[in-house]
């Protein structure tokens, strides 16, 4: 599922479901449709993955995530 929101522009958040039952979720951040970042750790639920990914987008938007 790709989450787009005008507050996130030019970024969008894609939540990647587990490939097998019991595995972890991941996220991917896209900037203008191109992959910008991918989660570096596995997250136990879709909501945790969304929360973590949105937090990273907030850092990117504030200029802190590009260091």
HUBEL-V417476 format. One record per pair of residues at least 4 apart in sequence whose ideal C-beta (glycine too) atoms are under 6 Angstrom apart, sorted by the first residue. I is the first residue (numbers start at 1). J is the second residue. D is the distance in Angstrom with one decimal. If there is no record, write none. Layout:
# HUBEL-V417476
I&J&D ; I&J&D
This chain:
# HUBEL-V417476
1&15&5.2 ; 2&12&5.4 ; 2&14&4.7 ; 3&13&4.5 ; 4&12&4.5 ; 8&57&5.6 ; 10&31&5.4 ; 10&32&5.0 ; 11&29&5.6 ; 11&31&5.5 ; 11&57&4.9 ; 12&30&4.8 ; 13&29&6.0 ; 13&53&4.6 ; 14&28&4.4 ; 15&27&5.6 ; 15&46&5.7 ; 15&49&5.2 ; 15&50&5.8 ; 16&26&4.2 ; 18&23&3.5 ; 19&23&6.0 ; 24&42&3.1 ; 24&43&5.7 ; 25&43&4.8 ; 25&46&5.5 ; 25&49&3.9 ; 26&39&4.7 ; 27&39&4.7 ; 27&49&4.8 ; 27&53&3.5 ; 28&38&5.0 ; 29&36&4.9 ; 29&37&4.4 ; 29&57&6.0 ; 30&35&5.8 ; 31&36&4.1 ; 43&48&4.3 ; 43&49&4.3 ; 43&52&5.9 ; 44&48&5.7 ; 59&64&4.6 ; 59&65&3.6 ; 60&65&3.8
